[in-house]
Amino acid sequence: MQPLLGEYDCKIDAKGRMRLPSGLLSQLPEKESYEFVLNRGLENCIMLYPVEVWDEITKKVNELNQFVKKNRAFIRYFYRGAQRITLDSADRILLNKRLLEYAEIDKETILFAYNQQVEIWAKDKYESFLTGDEEEYSELAEQVLGNMMPDPTKFIHN
C-alpha cells in the first residue's frame, strides 16, 4: 500500500458518522468494501488504520513479553477502544461515543493522513497543537533529521 497523504476537513453528523473524503479514498487500493480499525491515538486524537496496516502493527505489539509490567500496560492502552469498522455505502464510518469523547470531538474534524494511517482530530485541537512558530519547527527538524544526509548519487541522472 502506498503512503497516505493530506489534510481534510470533515464533519461528524448527529449519529457519530463521518464521510471519508474522496481525495483520501482515492489513495486506497480499489476494493469492493473497505475495512478499517479505529483506535485511540497518542495526543488525544483517533487513529484510523486500513485493516491490513492494523494487522501488521498488532503482530509487533503481540510479540511483546506480557510478563513485563510496562509491556502489559502498553498493550492494554494500545488495544483500548480499538474496533473494526466498515465503510458504508455513502463512504461513511461510525465513530463510537467513547472515542469521540477521548478526542474531544464534537462536530468539526481534521483528518491528517500520513504514512499508512490517518489521525482524526477535533479541528480546534489540531490547529492549536500545530500552532507554533517556524523557529520551533526548524529546531525540531534539526533535532530529528539533522544527522541524516541525503545520498547525492540518488539525484544524479545519467
C-alpha positions, 0 to 999 in steps of 0.5 A: 500500500502506498503512503497516505497523504493530506489534510481534510476537513470533515464533519461528524453528523448527529449519529457519530458518522463521518464521510471519508473524503474522496481525495483520501479514498482515492489513495486506497487500493480499489476494493469492493468494501473497505475495512478499517480499525479505529483506535485511540491515538497518542495526543488525544486524537483517533487513529484510523488504520486500513485493516491490513496496516492494523494487522501488521502493527498488532503482530509487533505489539503481540510479540511483546513479553506480557510478563513485563509490567510496562509491556502489559500496560502498553498493550492494554492502552494500545488495544483500548477502544480499538474496533473494526469498522466498515465503510458504508455505502455513502463512504461513511464510518461510525465513530463510537461515543467513547472515542469521540469523547477521548478526542474531544470531538464534537462536530468539526474534524481534521483528518491528517493522513500520513504514512499508512494511517490517518489521525482524526482530530477535533479541528480546534485541537489540531490547529492549536497543537500545530500552532507554533512558530517556524523557529520551533519547527526548524529546531525540531527538524534539526533535532530529528533529521539533522544527522541524516544526509541525503545520498547525492548519487540518488539525484544524479541522472545519467 
